[in-house]
Amino acid sequence: MRAKIATFRAAKAGSTWKEYEDAAAIGPRRYEEIPGEFDGPWLAAAVADGASEALLARQWADELVAQFTEAETAEGLAEGITAAAGRWDAVEANYRQLRDEQGEPIAWYEEDGLERGSYATVVGVRLLPATTGGAGPLRAWALGDACLFHVRADSLITAFPLDDPALFTIGPALAPSRPKNPAVIAKHVVPLSTTWQRGDALHLASDALACWYLTQAAEGATPWRTVQSLDTDNDYDTWVQDLRVGKLLRNDDTTLLRIDIQ
Amino acid sequence: MPYTAEISRSNPSCFVFLLDQSHSMIDTIGDAAVQQRKADVVADALNRLLQELVIKCAKEGGVRDYFQVAVIGYGAGAASAFGGELAGRDLVPLSQVAIHPMQIETRSKKVPDGAGGLIEQSTRFPVWVKPVAANGTPMCQALQHTRRLVDQFLTEHPDCFPPVVLNLSDGASTDGDPGQDAAKLRELSSTDGNVLLFNLHVSTEGSQPTIFPGQDAALPADDYARLLFSMSSPLPAHMRAYASQQGLPVDDSSRGFVFNADITTVVQFLDIGTRASDLR
């Protein structure tokens, strides 16, 4: 399977890159020897969006997408979240050690958030090996409002897990790094099973962009064409800023992972 | 649409807490098993609110200044009730509130033990204000002082999410009818809506605790409760939606009034981004 990959990121206006809390990844990385050119038997991709009110949200988003994209093909998202959560104590310990080394001990108001753990939404997709010429199974999972858009022959054939811009809230379901009841995670993960074809495009987006995408689609526009036309980071940045100024895009970290299956 | 402005470091909002420190706050409330002075109840409630607000805005290495905060005590006049490093200051950036509690106490709380029971656990309890119960209840003066503070804030932040004023009191004003001063305060507005005035009423009247009642709700048989209810702003739609999600019985006429109950929900009404919440 060959695919062109492009990842675009824009930090929330007024925030720094250090404060950017989305994450995006594809895998297995060994099949992307040339950046942006994927050539392997199967492909995994994920976008995660760390919750604003959580600590270490970026680190948790990174852990989630790394786990999903480097795991074996049989692993679903719920198992991936549980596996990543199993490493969280080590992530927190590393952070505490770093703060100690920097001479900046953890403050009282950080302890509560660190004890509670971190949270993120996540959407992941696996393109499994082709079963017929140029087509194969596509499996996706989502927890929360990061979305996957599947485009074929200039039409949006799937919007997942949300298909209505009115469904975005400030309280989406979130993957916890310290799950109180791990069994509950699987109940909230939404699965999708369909097929990919050569020529399809997949757009994975964090919530602000996904909401814009669905709003445009609901109004009869073709947001996938706009997304497909983006070329450089500069294009993306300018485009995002313009949408924010026009109040068409909520001011939030804004991430797009685009996959063109060839 | 009102009450939708982004709360950010470049466009912060403000919180003003009014704390009744009058002599009548020496009376005790609660059942036979647990009696607390009203002054202790409101001081604890205020310290808990500040703690929740700080934690809500905390990120690695610091607290983001999404809010400026004032605590106005009223008893012997109306003035800043902050203690310690913040003593005498009115509106303070939240990051400064976070690093300057007077002290951090260790208290115990009961938490589920995972087997259907409860166990005691120690918890950090930062303290910014100490309980006080002396002098009269110049609520009108406190509201006038608040109006000046909020007016100044709105001049500097005309597009902010509207300031929230939370009055913690037993309602027995001694310098006149506070209704008019409350109305003048609520009339102030940013481009995003009018100032929100909420009231926590602590009372020796033994009625059922009440949270965000509407016009048809049975209010406690207490003149002060009716007064504070009438002074309270209607809850904006997104706050009603959040309260409803939390299982609180709100309707279109619900107001920001709480009687002898926990009011920390108010902090969660403020939207600074995706909330951290567990799956159920």
Contacts between the chains, C-beta under 8 A, distances in Angstrom:
chain1	res1	chain2	res2	distance
A	14	B	8	5.4
A	14	B	9	6.2
A	14	B	10	4.9
A	19	B	59	7.5
A	49	B	274	7.4
A	51	B	273	7.3
A	51	B	274	4.2
A	51	B	275	6.9
A	51	B	276	4.8
A	52	B	272	6.1
A	52	B	273	2.5
A	52	B	274	4.9
A	52	B	275	7.9
A	53	B	56	6.0
A	53	B	272	6.9
A	53	B	273	6.3
A	53	B	274	6.6
A	53	B	275	5.3
A	53	B	276	4.4
A	54	B	276	4.3
A	55	B	58	6.9
A	55	B	59	6.4
A	55	B	60	5.7
A	56	B	60	6.4
A	95	B	60	7.4
A	99	B	61	7.9
A	104	B	61	6.7
A	107	B	58	7.9
A	107	B	62	8.0
A	107	B	98	7.3
A	107	B	99	7.3
A	108	B	101	7.9
A	108	B	104	5.8
A	108	B	124	5.5
A	108	B	126	6.4
A	109	B	51	7.9
A	109	B	54	4.8
A	109	B	55	5.5
A	109	B	58	4.4
A	109	B	63	6.1
A	109	B	98	5.2
A	110	B	58	5.8
A	110	B	60	6.9
A	110	B	61	7.8
A	111	B	124	6.9
A	112	B	55	5.0
A	112	B	58	7.7
A	112	B	124	7.8
A	113	B	55	6.6
A	113	B	58	5.8
A	113	B	276	7.7
A	116	B	276	6.9
A	118	B	276	7.7
A	119	B	274	7.7
A	119	B	276	4.6
A	119	B	277	7.4
A	121	B	274	7.6
A	170	B	271	5.3
A	170	B	273	7.0
A	170	B	274	5.9
A	170	B	275	6.0
A	171	B	242	7.8
A	171	B	245	6.8
A	171	B	274	7.6
A	171	B	275	5.4
A	171	B	277	6.2
A	172	B	274	6.7
A	173	B	279	6.1
A	174	B	274	7.4
A	174	B	276	7.0
A	174	B	277	6.5
A	174	B	278	7.9
A	174	B	279	7.2
A	176	B	278	5.9
A	176	B	279	6.7
A	179	B	278	7.8
A	179	B	279	7.5
A	180	B	278	5.6
A	181	B	279	7.6
A	184	B	279	4.7
A	184	B	280	7.0
A	185	B	279	6.4
A	187	B	279	7.7
A	188	B	279	5.2
A	207	B	274	7.9
A	251	B	6	5.9
A	251	B	8	7.6
A	252	B	273	7.3
